[in-house]
Amino acid sequence: MITQPPSPIKRLLVVNRGEIAVRILQAARELLHPVETYAVYTVDDETHVHLGNPHHALLLPSSASYMDIPLLVSIATEHMIDAVHPGYGFLSESSELVREMWEKAKIKVVGPGYEVLEKTGDKLQARQLAKACKVPVLPGTHIPKDSSEEISRFTAKVGYPVMIKAIDGGGGRGIRLVETETELQKAVSQTIGESLSGKIFVEKAARGGFHHVEVQIIGDGTGQVRHLWERDCSVQRRYQKIVECSPSLVRDRSLVAELIEAAVKIGAAIRYSSLGTFEFLVNENTRQFYFLEINPRIQVEHTITEQITSLDLVRMQLLLFQGLTLQDVGLACTADARNAPSLVSIQMRLCAEEPENKFLPSVGKIKQIRLPSGNGIRVDTHCSQTLSTSVGPDFDNLLAKIIVTGADWDETIRKAGRALQDTKVEGVKTNLELLQGIIGSQAFYEQRVDNVWLESEVDSLLETGREIREARKPALEAPAFSGSSHTIARSSHVLFQKGEAWSIDLSPIDRQASHEQSSHHLLLQKILRNEFPNSIAAEIAYTIPGSTGPHTTHYRIKATSTPNSAASISSNHRRGDPNNERHILSPMSGKLIEVLVDAGDEIEKGQVIAFVRQMKMELEVRSPKRGRIRWAFQFEDQAGEEIAEGVLLAELEYVSSKEKGATLLGKL
């Protein structure tokens, strides 16, 4: 047993990024007793540091460092940290992080503690805990499985559909719906592949008519647990929430009170400490509810609970961590769950993705972003108009959480519609029109949505969103934003003219290098296109010094702003020709993790030839035609390689179809 006696926080290290890092840093800086704050960041992802404004910022070697426990322990030890906050995602549910920080450095991790994480971070153990507390669970396996044969025997008893789940999954990762026997083997292998432990289980799927409702729990470790009402998270795509609201859309408050009571009962049984979310599926028509899982951490959608309760949940979490009780933080009494809270709040997740293309993440540089403001509107984000921000393949594609709060449902819906109308993002594709379609739909207004509604109505909701957007054009277009210069200016204000020239002095940054400074000369001969700073095309004369005198070469250049690193630009990957029907191209940038074909292989139309990973998604690249492989991508690094969109993955000797372009199937 790991015992961590409470003590005041003096130095807090936040091992997360994005808007949640900003939120934690701000709360820590507002505490009555000063806390020295530390943030971590990577070279291409630092906006949360600028907005969170910690006392210290520590550069990580790579994006993978957020999951590197030995490295994080070393960093915390070096800077004499006494508390670490993991936020959500990454290592927030890792009991190993808690154990290693304490055993190696006597550093505590903000959260419910090692023993509770062991019981709740494992979804199978959490199910057993709920059953022990007499809380209903869906039929499922009792021990981890690792083969489709074992799972097939279970499904023969309960019937399809079923859910295949990783015991350590979350955030849409490690979960598959299986509706027929033919889908089982593939779903099992994919779910195991997304599980760090490689352990999975199966449970009967509850589809249609069910609301996804979660209860916000807070405890002080003494056995005293309080609820802070519930949230409705039914509007999801790929098992990831996109719109959440509080109170829930379940109108039967006595039924809501039952599941809130169940959540409090489970929390009290394990003497829960800190913040936690207990999730359920609820069918109002049959008055049934089933326990799903426990998220033993701060939740993405904690914001709407803060809005309806006027409580700072992150601040309370930090105070409880330092030894205060529920009574000390003003939660001595329990609210009656049969009565709905007096306010209504909705959170909308603005994400860089393409809803019309299977929610494929959109990677690129944000050229302009405008987020809403006004009475009853809150925005949690790591993006800013004055900071250059890029969406890369390594991290979550959440740009901002737009939270609106009103006195009742009607007022909150109107406020949400206005907030979305005032939102604008350029440079990457977003789900903004889908959000507008959801808020503007009659079904959502009438609260007639369940956990399958969004995925069945995506096309119509997108059309509704486009109509709403087109119906209300701004009276005056805002000026374009140049993220690289941190200024706002129309691109036409930067003028380039034929005959302009620059003298360029090049000298190595490495002071130990022996190279002398060299002067080059660049002359603009013709401007082909000027959309600076986003792109520019021109004909130039470039002169470099030489032993026998200056040497001039004429070039036609095209420069486009990009988040890609120099390493990816200068890679030796072959570019494919989209007009060549024998070429199978990568339809997206990301990490190529597996190529399944080799030269000489005969392939069928629709056969999977490769896997590309971007953010949480792994995409199957399928051949659009039948043929024989003439050439296939060869890895230089067996761990996978970063590739750009349009890289050639395979070339065919012959084809037997006139269809063009690779096809994608996503898995999350």
C-alpha positions in Angstrom: 0.0 0.0 0.0 1.3 3.5 -0.9 0.5 6.0 1.7 0.9 9.7 0.7 0.2 12.0 3.7 -1.2 15.4 2.5 1.0 18.4 2.6 1.0 21.9 1.1 2.0 22.2 -2.5 5.1 24.4 -3.1 6.1 23.4 -6.6 3.6 22.0 -9.0 4.5 20.4 -12.3 1.7 20.2 -15.0 2.5 17.2 -17.3 0.0 18.1 -19.9 -0.7 20.5 -22.8 -3.5 22.3 -24.5 -6.4 24.0 -22.8 -6.3 21.7 -19.7 -2.7 22.7 -19.0 -3.8 26.4 -19.2 -6.8 25.7 -16.9 -4.6 24.0 -14.2 -1.9 26.6 -14.3 -4.4 29.4 -13.9 -6.1 27.7 -10.9 -2.8 27.0 -9.2 -1.7 30.6 -9.6 -5.0 31.7 -7.9 -4.5 29.7 -4.7 -4.3 31.6 -1.4 -0.9 30.3 -0.6 1.6 30.8 -3.5 2.5 27.8 -5.6 5.5 27.8 -8.0 4.3 26.5 -11.3 6.1 24.5 -13.9 4.9 23.6 -17.4 6.3 21.3 -20.1 6.1 21.8 -23.8 7.6 20.6 -27.1 9.2 22.6 -29.9 6.1 22.8 -32.1 3.5 23.0 -29.3 4.0 25.8 -26.7 0.9 28.0 -26.8 -0.4 26.6 -23.5 2.8 27.9 -21.9 2.1 31.4 -23.2 -1.5 31.4 -22.1 -1.0 29.6 -18.8 1.9 31.8 -17.9 3.7 29.4 -15.4 6.8 30.5 -13.5 8.9 28.0 -15.4 8.7 26.2 -18.8 10.6 23.0 -19.5 11.3 21.7 -23.0 10.5 18.0 -23.6 12.6 16.1 -26.2 9.5 14.9 -28.2 5.7 14.5 -28.1 6.3 10.9 -26.8 7.8 12.4 -23.6 4.3 13.1 -22.2 4.1 9.3 -21.8 7.7 8.7 -20.6 7.4 8.0 -16.9 11.1 7.7 -16.2 11.8 11.0 -18.0 9.0 12.8 -16.1 10.3 11.4 -12.8 13.8 12.7 -13.7 12.5 16.1 -14.6 10.4 16.4 -11.4 13.4 15.3 -9.3 15.8 17.7 -11.0 13.5 20.7 -10.3 12.6 19.6 -6.7 8.9 19.3 -7.6 6.6 18.1 -4.8 3.3 17.7 -6.7 2.5 16.6 -10.3 -0.8 17.3 -12.0 -1.5 14.9 -15.0 -4.7 16.7 -16.3 -6.7 14.3 -18.4 -5.5 11.9 -21.1 -1.9 10.9 -21.3 -0.9 9.4 -17.9 -3.9 10.8 -15.9 -5.2 7.3 -15.1 -1.8 5.6 -14.6 -1.2 4.0 -11.2 2.4 3.4 -12.4 3.0 7.1 -12.6 1.8 7.5 -9.0 3.9 4.6 -7.8 7.1 5.7 -9.7 6.9 9.3 -8.6 6.4 8.3 -5.0 8.9 5.4 -4.7 11.6 7.1 -6.8 11.3 10.7 -5.6 8.6 11.0 -2.9 6.6 13.2 -5.3 2.8 13.0 -5.1 0.4 13.0 -8.1 -2.8 15.0 -7.9 -5.7 12.6 -8.1 -7.4 9.8 -6.2 -4.2 7.9 -5.3 -2.6 4.6 -6.3 -5.1 2.1 -4.8 -8.1 3.8 -6.3 -6.5 4.1 -9.7 -5.7 0.4 -9.6 -9.4 -0.3 -9.0 -10.9 2.2 -11.4 -8.4 2.8 -14.2 -8.9 -0.9 -15.2 -12.4 -1.0 -16.7 -13.0 -4.6 -15.9 -12.2 -4.1 -12.2 -14.5 -1.1 -12.2 -17.3 -3.3 -13.5 -16.7 -5.8 -10.6 -16.7 -2.9 -8.2 -20.1 -1.7 -9.4 -21.5 -5.2 -9.2 -20.2 -5.5 -5.6 -22.2 -2.3 -4.8 -25.3 -3.8 -6.4 -25.2 -1.3 -9.3 -26.5 -2.8 -12.6 -23.9 -3.6 -15.4 -24.4 -4.9 -18.9 -23.7 -8.6 -19.5 -20.0 -9.0 -20.1 -17.0 -11.2 -19.5 -15.4 -11.3 -16.0 -11.8 -11.8 -17.0 -9.6 -10.3 -19.7 -9.6 -12.0 -23.1 -7.0 -12.1 -25.8 -8.6 -14.1 -28.6 -11.7 -13.9 -30.8 -12.4 -17.6 -30.1 -13.1 -16.9 -26.4 -15.2 -13.8 -27.2 -17.1 -15.7 -29.9 -18.3 -18.2 -27.3 -19.6 -15.3 -25.1 -21.4 -13.6 -28.0 -23.1 -16.9 -28.9 -24.8 -16.6 -25.5 -25.8 -13.0 -25.4 -26.1 -12.2 -29.2 -24.9 -9.3 -31.2 -24.2 -6.4 -31.1 -21.4 -6.3 -28.6 -18.7 -3.9 -27.6 -15.0 -5.0 -27.5 -13.2 -2.8 -25.0 -9.6 -2.4 -23.9 -9.4 -2.5 -20.1 -7.2 0.6 -20.2 -8.9 2.4 -23.1 -10.4 5.8 -23.1 -11.1 9.0 -25.1 -12.5 6.9 -28.0 -9.4 4.6 -28.1 -9.6 0.9 -27.5 -13.3 0.4 -28.2 -15.2 -1.3 -31.1 -18.8 -2.0 -31.9 -19.3 -5.5 -33.4 -22.6 -6.2 -35.1 -21.9 -9.5 -36.8 -19.6 -12.6 -36.5 -17.6 -11.6 -39.6 -16.5 -8.3 -37.9 -15.3 -10.0 -34.7 -11.7 -11.1 -35.6 -10.8 -7.7 -37.0 -12.3 -5.8 -34.1 -10.5 -7.9 -31.6 -7.1 -7.4 -33.2 -7.6 -3.7 -33.6 -8.7 -3.2 -30.0 -5.7 -5.2 -28.7 -3.5 -3.1 -30.8 -4.8 0.1 -29.2 -4.4 -1.2 -25.6 -1.1 -0.6 -23.8 -1.8 -3.8 -21.7 -3.0 -5.9 -24.6 -6.0 -6.9 -22.5 -9.6 -6.6 -23.6 -13.1 -7.7 -22.5 -16.5 -7.8 -24.1 -19.9 -6.6 -23.0 -23.4 -6.5 -24.6 -23.9 -3.3 -26.5 -26.8 -0.9 -25.5 -27.7 1.0 -28.7 -30.6 3.2 -29.4 -32.8 4.9 -26.8 -30.0 5.2 -24.3 -28.5 8.4 -23.0 -24.8 8.5 -22.0 -25.0 10.2 -18.6 -22.1 10.8 -16.3 -22.1 11.9 -12.6 -19.5 14.3 -11.3 -18.2 13.0 -8.0 -15.9 14.7 -5.4 -14.5 13.0 -2.3 -12.0 13.7 0.4 -10.7 10.2 1.1 -12.6 9.8 4.4 -15.6 8.0 2.9 -17.4 11.3 2.4 -18.5 11.7 -1.2 -20.7 14.3 -2.8 -22.2 14.6 -6.3 -22.1 17.8 -8.3 -25.0 16.9 -10.6 -24.8 15.0 -13.9 -23.9 15.7 -17.5 -25.4 14.3 -20.7 -22.7 13.2 -23.2 -25.0 11.4 -25.7 -23.9 13.5 -28.7 -20.8 11.5 -29.8 -18.9 10.5 -32.9 -16.6 7.4 -32.8 -17.2 7.2 -29.0 -15.8 10.6 -28.5 -18.0 13.3 -27.0 -18.6 16.5 -29.0 -21.5 18.3 -27.3 -22.2 17.9 -23.6 -24.9 19.5 -21.4 -25.9 19.8 -17.8 -28.3 18.9 -16.4 -28.9 15.8 -18.5 -31.6 15.4 -21.2 -33.3 12.7 -19.1 -36.4 14.4 -17.8 -37.3 11.8 -15.2 -35.4 13.3 -12.2 -36.3 10.3 -10.0 -34.4 8.1 -12.5 -31.5 10.5 -12.6 -31.5 10.6 -8.8 -31.2 6.7 -8.8 -28.0 6.7 -10.9 -26.5 9.6 -8.9 -27.1 7.7 -5.7 -25.4 4.6 -7.4 -22.4 6.7 -8.3 -22.1 8.1 -4.7 -22.4 4.6 -3.3 -19.5 3.3 -5.4 -17.4 6.3 -4.6 -18.0 5.9 -0.8 -17.2 2.2 -1.0 -13.6 2.9 -2.1 -13.3 6.1 0.0 -12.9 8.1 -3.2 -10.6 11.2 -3.1 -10.4 14.1 -5.6 -12.6 14.5 -8.7 -14.0 11.6 -10.6 -16.7 10.9 -13.2 -18.9 7.8 -13.0 -20.5 7.0 -16.4 -23.8 5.2 -17.1 -26.1 4.3 -20.0 -29.7 5.4 -19.2 -32.9 4.4 -21.0 -35.7 6.7 -19.9 -38.4 4.7 -21.7 -37.6 1.5 -19.8 -36.3 3.2 -16.7 -33.1 1.1 -16.9 -29.6 2.3 -16.3 -26.2 0.5 -16.5 -22.8 1.4 -15.1 -20.2 1.9 -17.8 -16.9 3.0 -16.3 -15.1 5.4 -13.9 -12.8 8.2 -15.1 -10.6 8.9 -12.0 -9.5 12.4 -13.1 -10.6 15.8 -14.2 -12.9 15.5 -17.2 -12.8 17.5 -20.4 -16.4 18.6 -19.8 -15.9 19.6 -16.1 -16.5 23.2 -17.4 -20.3 22.9 -17.5 -20.4 21.5 -14.0 -18.4 24.6 -12.9 -20.9 26.8 -14.7 -24.1 25.4 -13.1 -22.6 25.2 -9.6 -20.3 28.3 -9.6 -17.6 26.1 -8.2 -13.9 26.0 -9.4 -13.4 22.2 -9.6 -9.7 22.4 -10.3 -9.1 24.7 -7.3 -11.1 22.3 -5.1 -9.1 19.4 -6.4 -5.9 21.1 -5.4 -7.2 22.0 -2.0 -8.4 18.5 -1.2 -5.1 17.1 -2.4 -3.4 19.3 0.3 -5.5 17.8 3.1 -8.7 19.9 3.2 -12.0 18.1 3.7 -15.3 18.5 1.9 -16.6 20.6 4.8 -13.5 22.8 4.5 -14.3 23.6 0.8 -18.0 24.3 1.4 -19.5 20.9 0.5 -20.7 19.7 3.9 -24.2 19.0 2.6 -25.5 16.9 -0.3 -27.9 18.5 -2.8 -31.1 16.7 -3.6 -30.6 15.1 -7.0 -34.4 14.9 -7.6 -34.4 18.6 -8.2 -32.5 19.9 -11.3 -30.0 22.7 -10.9 -31.2 26.2 -11.6 -28.9 26.9 -14.6 -28.4 25.1 -17.9 -24.9 24.8 -19.6 -23.8 23.4 -22.9 -20.2 22.7 -24.0 -19.3 22.4 -27.7 -15.9 21.0 -28.7 -14.4 22.9 -31.6 -12.1 20.4 -33.3 -9.8 20.4 -36.4 -11.4 17.7 -38.4 -13.5 16.8 -41.4 -16.9 15.5 -40.4 -17.8 14.9 -44.0 -14.7 12.7 -44.4 -15.2 10.2 -41.5 -14.0 12.9 -39.1 -10.5 12.7 -40.5 -8.2 15.1 -38.4 -7.2 18.3 -40.3 -3.5 19.2 -39.9 -2.1 22.6 -40.7 -1.4 26.1 -39.4 -4.2 28.2 -38.1 -4.2 31.4 -40.1 -7.1 33.1 -38.4 -9.2 32.2 -35.3 -12.0 34.2 -33.8 -13.7 32.8 -30.7 -16.9 34.1 -29.1 -17.4 36.2 -26.0 -20.2 37.9 -24.1 -22.6 37.3 -21.3 -22.8 33.6 -20.3 -20.1 32.5 -22.7 -16.8 30.9 -21.6 -14.0 29.7 -23.9 -11.3 27.3 -22.7 -8.5 27.1 -25.4 -4.8 27.1 -26.0 -5.3 29.0 -29.3 -4.9 32.8 -29.6 -5.2 35.3 -32.4 -1.8 36.6 -31.4 0.0 33.3 -31.2 1.1 31.2 -34.1 -0.7 27.9 -33.7 -0.5 24.7 -35.7 -2.4 21.4 -35.5 0.0 18.5 -35.9 -0.4 14.7 -36.1 1.0 14.1 -32.6 -1.7 15.6 -30.3 -5.4 15.8 -29.9 -7.2 18.1 -32.4 -9.3 20.0 -29.9 -9.0 23.7 -30.6 -11.4 25.2 -28.1 -14.2 24.3 -25.7 -17.1 26.8 -26.1 -19.3 26.8 -23.0 -22.6 28.7 -22.9 -24.8 29.0 -19.8 -28.3 30.3 -19.4 -31.3 30.4 -17.1 -33.2 27.7 -19.1 -32.8 25.4 -22.1 -34.3 27.9 -24.6 -32.0 30.7 -23.6 -28.9 28.5 -23.6 -29.7 27.1 -27.1 -30.1 30.7 -28.5 -26.9 31.7 -26.8 -25.0 28.7 -28.2 -26.2 29.5 -31.8 -25.0 33.0 -31.5 -21.6 31.9 -30.0 -21.1 29.5 -33.0 -22.1 32.2 -35.5 -19.3 34.4 -33.9 -16.7 31.7 -34.3 -14.3 31.5 -37.2 -11.3 29.4 -38.0 -9.1 29.6 -41.2 -6.1 27.4 -42.1 -7.6 24.1 -41.0 -10.9 22.4 -41.5 -13.2 22.2 -38.4 -16.4 20.7 -37.2 -17.9 24.2 -36.8 -20.8 23.6 -39.3 -21.6 20.3 -37.7 -21.8 22.0 -34.3 -24.1 24.6 -35.8 -26.2 21.8 -37.3 -26.5 20.1 -33.9 -27.5 23.2 -32.0 -29.9 24.3 -34.8 -31.6 20.9 -35.2 -35.2 20.4 -34.0 -34.3 17.0 -32.5 -31.6 18.5 -30.2 -33.9 21.4 -29.3 -36.6 19.0 -28.3 -34.0 16.8 -26.5 -34.8 13.8 -28.7 -31.2 12.5 -29.0 -29.6 9.3 -27.9 -26.1 7.8 -28.1 -26.4 6.8 -31.8 -28.2 10.0 -33.0 -25.3 12.0 -34.2 -23.6 9.2 -36.3 -26.9 8.4 -38.0 -27.6 12.1 -38.8 -24.2 13.5 -39.7 -25.0 14.4 -43.4 -28.3 16.1 -42.6 -26.8 18.0 -39.6 -23.9 19.2 -41.8 -26.4 20.5 -44.4 -28.3 22.3 -41.6 -25.1 23.8 -40.3 -24.1 25.1 -43.8 -27.5 26.6 -44.3 -27.3 28.4 -40.9 -23.8 29.7 -41.7 -24.7 30.9 -45.2 -27.8 32.6 -44.0 -25.9 35.1 -41.8 -22.8 36.6 -43.5 -20.7 39.1 -41.5 -21.3 42.7 -42.5 -17.6 43.4 -42.7 -14.9 40.7 -43.2 -12.2 40.7 -40.6 -8.6 41.2 -41.7 -6.4 38.2 -42.3 -4.1 37.0 -39.5 -0.4 36.3 -39.9 0.6 33.9 -37.2 4.3 34.0 -38.0 4.6 37.7 -37.3 2.0 37.9 -34.5 0.3 40.8 -36.2 -3.1 41.2 -37.9 -2.9 42.6 -41.4 -4.3 42.0 -44.8 -1.9 40.0 -47.0 -2.1 42.7 -49.7 -0.4 45.1 -47.3 2.9 43.2 -47.8 3.8 44.2 -51.4 6.6 42.6 -53.5 7.6 44.2 -56.8 9.7 43.1 -59.7 13.3 44.3 -59.3 13.4 44.2 -55.5 16.5 42.5 -54.2 18.0 41.4 -50.9 21.5 40.8 -49.8 21.6 37.6 -47.7 24.4 36.9 -45.2 24.6 33.2 -44.1 26.7 32.2 -41.1 26.4 28.9 -39.0 24.7 29.0 -35.7 27.3 26.6 -34.2 30.0 28.8 -32.9 32.5 26.0 -33.1 32.1 25.7 -36.9 34.9 27.1 -38.9 32.9 28.2 -41.9 33.2 31.9 -42.8 30.1 34.1 -43.3 29.0 34.1 -47.0 27.0 36.7 -48.8 24.3 35.7 -51.3 22.0 37.9 -53.4 18.4 37.4 -54.3 16.6 39.4 -57.1 12.9 39.2 -57.8 12.4 39.0 -61.5 8.6 38.2 -61.7 5.8 37.9 -59.1 3.6 35.0 -60.0 1.3 35.0 -57.0 1.4 37.0 -53.8 -0.6 35.7 -50.9 2.1 36.3 -48.3 2.5 35.1 -45.6 0.4 32.1 -46.5 2.1 31.5 -49.9 4.1 33.2 -52.6 5.3 32.2 -56.0 7.9 34.0 -58.0 10.8 33.8 -60.5 14.1 34.8 -59.0 17.8 35.2 -59.8 19.9 33.8 -56.9 23.6 34.7 -56.8 26.2 32.9 -54.7 29.9 33.6 -54.2 32.5 31.2 -55.8 36.2 30.8 -56.1 36.2 32.3 -59.7 33.5 34.9 -59.0 29.8 35.1 -58.3 27.5 32.5 -59.9 23.8 33.3 -60.7 21.1 30.7 -61.1 17.5 31.4 -62.2 14.7 29.7 -60.2 11.0 29.5 -60.0 10.0 29.2 -56.4 6.8 28.4 -54.6 6.7 28.9 -50.8 3.7 27.8 -48.7 3.4 28.1 -44.9 3.3 24.6 -43.3 3.6 23.1 -39.8 5.8 20.3 -41.2 9.4 20.1 -39.9 12.4 20.5 -42.1 13.1 16.8 -41.7 9.8 15.8 -43.3 10.3 18.3 -46.1 13.8 17.0 -46.9 12.8 13.3 -46.6 13.5 10.9 -49.5 10.0 9.7 -49.7 8.7 9.4 -53.2 5.8 11.6 -54.1 3.0 10.0 -56.0 1.1 11.2 -59.0 -2.6 11.6 -58.2 -3.4 11.3 -61.9 -1.5 8.0 -62.3 -4.0 5.2 -61.7 -1.1 2.8 -60.9 -0.1 5.0 -57.9 -1.5 4.4 -54.4 -0.9 7.5 -52.3 -1.1 8.3 -48.6 -4.4 10.4 -48.4 -3.1 12.1 -45.2 0.0 13.2 -43.3 1.0 11.2 -40.2 3.0 8.3 -39.1 3.2 5.3 -41.4 3.2 2.4 -39.0 2.8 -0.6 -41.3 2.9 -1.6 -45.0 1.2 -5.0 -45.6 2.3 -5.6 -49.2 5.5 -6.1 -51.1 6.7 -6.3 -54.7 5.1 -9.1 -56.6 2.0 -9.4 -54.4 -1.4 -9.8 -56.1 -3.9 -7.5 -54.4 -7.7 -7.2 -54.6 -9.8 -4.1 -54.8 -10.5 -2.8 -51.3 -7.6 -4.7 -49.7 -5.8 -3.0 -46.8 -2.2 -2.2 -47.9 -1.0 0.1 -45.1 -1.8 1.8 -41.8 -1.3 5.5 -41.1 -1.6 7.0 -37.6 -2.7 10.6 -37.0 -3.4 11.8 -33.5 -5.7 9.1 -31.9 -6.7 7.7 -35.3 -5.3 4.8 -37.2 -6.4 4.7 -40.8 -6.5 1.7 -43.1 -5.3 2.6 -46.6 -7.1 0.4 -49.1 -6.3 -0.2 -52.7 -9.0 1.2 -55.0 -8.3 -1.4 -57.6 -7.1 -4.9 -58.3 -3.5 -5.5 -59.5 0.0 -6.7 -58.8 2.5 -4.7 -56.7 5.5 -3.4 -58.7 7.0 -1.4 -55.8 6.1 -0.8 -52.2 7.3 1.6 -49.5 10.3 0.4 -47.6 10.8 1.5 -44.0 14.1 3.1 -42.9 12.9 3.0 -39.3 11.0 -0.1 -38.3 9.2 1.9 -35.6 7.4 3.8 -38.3 8.1 7.0 -40.3 6.5 10.4 -40.5 5.1 11.0 -44.0 3.4 13.8 -45.8 0.1 13.6 -47.6 0.6 12.4 -51.2 3.6 10.1 -50.5 3.7 7.1 -52.7 2.9 3.9 -50.7 2.7 1.4 -53.6 2.9 1.3 -57.4 1.1 -1.3 -59.5 2.4 -3.2 -62.5 -1.1 -3.3 -63.9 -4.7 -2.4 -62.9 -8.0 -3.8 -63.7 -10.2 -0.9 -62.6 -10.4 2.7 -63.7 -11.2 4.0 -60.2 -8.6 6.4 -58.8 -7.5 7.3 -55.3 -6.9 5.3 -52.2 -9.7 4.8 -49.8 -9.8 5.2 -46.0 -11.4 3.4 -43.1 -10.7 4.9 -39.7 -10.3 3.4 -36.3 -10.1 5.3 -33.1 
